Amino acid sequence: MFPDSLVNSPLFGIGLTVILYAFSEIFVDRLSLRILPPFVPACVGIIAVIVLAPNVSYEKYASGAEFINFLLGPATIALALPLYKNRLIIKEKAAALVGGVTLATIIAIVVVYFSAKSLGASEQVLLSLIPKSVTTPIAIDIAKTIGGIPALTTAAVIFTGILGATFNHKLLQLFGIKNDIAAGLAIGASSHGLGTSACASVSPVQLAIGGVAIALTGITTSIFAPILLPILKSIW
């Protein structure tokens, strides 16, 4: 499907990602699919190319696309700007933010544990799903610490982020939640960076609070997962 000279070039992964994302933006805009973030159909397109194109492997795609992963670092640091601009609000609501994220973390761990148990998941799969709402680098470390499978955790984190970016604002609208602080806290605590990225086009306050929630969720999950798991195992 693709010339070997193109596939073997490091620019192939970058080019494919950028082109498919651009087409996805046009696709979403033309069909007025506001509920669907452009990166969702772009991800589907990339997976389709890797699976269907006979001379394209994940390794060849990743050799160039890894540069985009590298940009996640600077993109995350860029969240510091809305944090700085909204620092007074964050300082004023610090207790509510910490308390809200702590409660959300405990509920998330308990719900994932009992849901996975009731569906017959093995212990290792269950442990891999516990950090699903945490940003990927921290989630991988948590999974290693509690005995999960890092690769499965990564997949769960990505899936959670895609669901969050696609449905979070619709669910908040459905339940009549209009407060930017509450919305940003809920989105950041439940669907990390991917979900929070959807806040950029809605409200700078949501984006800032979501950024705080991402960091706090990583910290609280790291603390509470090892503490709660023995208690939950004693119950079931």
C-alpha positions in Angstrom: 0.0 0.0 0.0 2.8 2.4 0.9 6.3 2.5 -0.8 9.0 0.8 1.4 11.1 3.9 1.1 8.4 5.9 2.8 7.5 3.4 5.4 11.1 3.0 6.5 11.5 6.8 6.9 11.2 8.2 10.4 8.9 10.9 8.9 6.3 8.2 8.1 4.9 8.0 11.6 4.8 11.7 12.1 3.3 12.4 8.7 0.6 9.7 9.0 -0.4 11.0 12.5 -0.6 14.6 11.3 -2.5 13.8 8.1 -5.0 11.5 9.8 -5.6 14.0 12.5 -6.2 16.8 10.0 -8.7 14.6 8.1 -10.4 13.7 11.4 -10.9 17.4 12.2 -12.5 17.9 8.8 -14.6 14.7 9.2 -15.9 15.8 12.7 -16.5 19.4 11.5 -18.4 18.4 8.3 -20.6 15.9 10.1 -21.1 18.2 13.1 -19.9 15.4 15.5 -19.2 17.7 18.3 -19.3 14.9 20.8 -16.4 13.2 19.1 -12.8 14.6 19.7 -10.8 14.5 16.4 -8.1 12.3 17.9 -10.6 9.4 18.3 -11.2 8.8 14.6 -7.5 9.5 14.0 -6.5 6.7 16.4 -8.9 4.4 14.6 -7.3 5.3 11.3 -3.8 4.8 12.6 -4.7 1.3 14.0 -6.4 0.4 10.7 -3.3 1.3 8.7 -1.0 -0.7 11.0 -3.3 -3.7 10.9 -4.3 -3.7 7.2 -1.2 -2.3 5.4 1.1 -5.4 4.7 4.4 -3.5 5.0 3.5 -1.3 8.0 4.3 -2.5 11.5 3.9 -0.8 14.8 7.7 -0.6 15.2 8.0 1.3 11.8 5.2 3.6 12.7 6.5 4.2 16.2 10.1 5.0 15.0 8.7 8.4 13.9 5.6 8.8 16.0 7.7 8.6 19.2 8.6 12.2 18.6 4.9 13.1 19.2 5.0 11.1 22.4 8.0 13.3 23.4 5.9 16.4 22.9 3.5 15.2 25.6 6.1 16.4 28.1 6.2 20.0 26.9 2.4 19.9 26.4 1.9 18.9 30.0 4.3 21.6 31.2 2.2 24.1 29.1 -0.6 23.5 31.6 1.4 25.6 34.0 0.3 28.7 32.2 -3.5 28.4 33.0 -2.5 27.3 36.5 -0.5 30.5 37.0 -3.2 32.6 35.5 -5.8 31.1 37.8 -3.6 30.7 40.9 -5.8 32.8 43.1 -8.8 30.6 42.5 -6.7 27.5 43.0 -5.4 28.8 46.3 -8.9 29.8 47.5 -10.3 26.4 46.6 -7.3 24.3 47.7 -9.1 22.4 50.5 -12.1 21.6 48.3 -9.8 20.4 45.5 -7.7 18.1 47.7 -10.8 16.8 49.4 -12.7 16.2 46.2 -9.8 14.4 44.5 -9.2 12.3 47.6 -12.8 11.2 47.7 -12.9 10.6 43.9 -9.7 8.5 44.2 -11.1 6.3 46.9 -14.4 5.8 45.1 -12.7 5.0 41.8 -10.5 2.3 43.5 -13.4 0.7 45.3 -15.7 0.7 42.2 -13.0 -0.7 39.9 -12.1 -3.4 42.4 -15.7 -4.7 42.9 -16.7 -4.2 39.3 -13.7 -6.3 38.1 -14.3 -8.9 40.8 -18.0 -9.3 39.9 -17.1 -9.7 36.2 -14.6 -12.4 37.0 -11.4 -10.6 36.2 -8.2 -12.2 37.4 -6.3 -10.5 40.2 -3.5 -9.3 37.9 -6.0 -7.8 35.4 -7.9 -6.2 38.3 -4.7 -4.6 39.7 -3.9 -3.4 36.2 -7.2 -1.5 36.1 -6.9 0.3 39.5 -4.8 3.2 38.2 -6.9 3.8 35.0 -7.7 7.4 35.9 -4.1 8.4 36.5 -1.8 9.9 33.9 0.2 7.2 32.1 3.8 7.5 33.6 2.4 7.5 37.1 -0.1 4.8 36.3 2.6 2.5 35.0 4.6 2.9 38.2 1.5 2.2 40.4 0.7 -0.9 38.4 4.3 -2.2 38.9 4.1 -1.5 42.6 0.7 -3.3 43.2 1.4 -6.2 40.9 -0.5 -5.2 37.7 0.5 -5.4 34.1 1.9 -2.1 32.9 0.9 -2.7 29.2 -2.7 -3.4 30.2 -2.7 -0.4 32.5 -1.5 1.8 29.6 -4.4 0.6 27.4 -6.9 1.2 30.2 -5.6 4.7 30.8 -5.8 5.6 27.1 -9.3 4.1 26.8 -10.4 6.0 29.9 -9.0 9.2 28.5 -10.8 8.8 25.2 -14.1 8.1 26.9 -13.6 11.1 29.1 -12.7 13.5 26.3 -15.7 12.2 24.3 -18.4 12.1 27.0 -17.4 14.1 30.1 -18.9 17.5 29.0 -22.0 15.8 27.7 -22.5 14.0 31.0 -21.9 17.2 33.0 -24.4 19.0 30.8 -26.9 16.2 31.3 -26.7 16.5 35.1 -26.8 20.3 34.9 -23.3 20.9 36.3 -22.1 24.3 35.0 -19.6 25.3 37.6 -16.1 25.4 36.0 -14.3 24.4 39.2 -16.5 21.3 39.7 -16.3 20.4 36.0 -12.5 20.7 35.8 -12.1 18.7 39.0 -14.4 15.9 37.8 -12.7 15.7 34.4 -9.1 15.9 35.6 -9.7 13.3 38.4 -11.5 10.8 36.1 -9.8 11.0 32.8 -6.3 12.7 33.3 -4.7 14.6 30.4 -6.7 13.3 27.4 -10.0 14.2 29.1 -8.7 17.5 30.4 -7.5 18.5 26.9 -11.2 18.9 26.0 -11.5 21.7 28.6 -9.1 23.9 26.6 -11.9 24.9 24.2 -14.5 25.4 27.0 -12.9 27.4 29.8 -9.4 28.3 31.0 -10.6 27.8 34.6 -11.7 24.2 33.8 -8.3 23.6 32.2 -6.4 24.9 35.2 -8.5 23.0 37.7 -8.2 19.9 35.5 -4.4 20.2 35.5 -4.4 20.4 39.4 -6.7 17.4 39.5 -4.4 15.3 37.3 -1.5 15.9 39.6 -3.5 15.3 42.8 -5.1 12.1 41.4 -1.6 10.7 40.7 -0.5 11.5 44.3 -3.6 10.2 46.0 -3.8 7.0 43.9 -0.2 6.3 44.7 -1.0 6.6 48.4 -4.4 5.0 48.7 -4.1 2.1 46.2 -1.6 0.1 48.4 -3.6 0.9 51.5 -7.1 0.1 50.3 -6.2 -3.1 48.3 -5.5 -5.3 51.4 -8.8 -4.1 53.0 -10.8 -4.8 49.8 -9.2 -8.2 49.5 -10.2 -9.0 53.0 -13.8 -8.2 52.1 -13.9 -10.1 48.8 
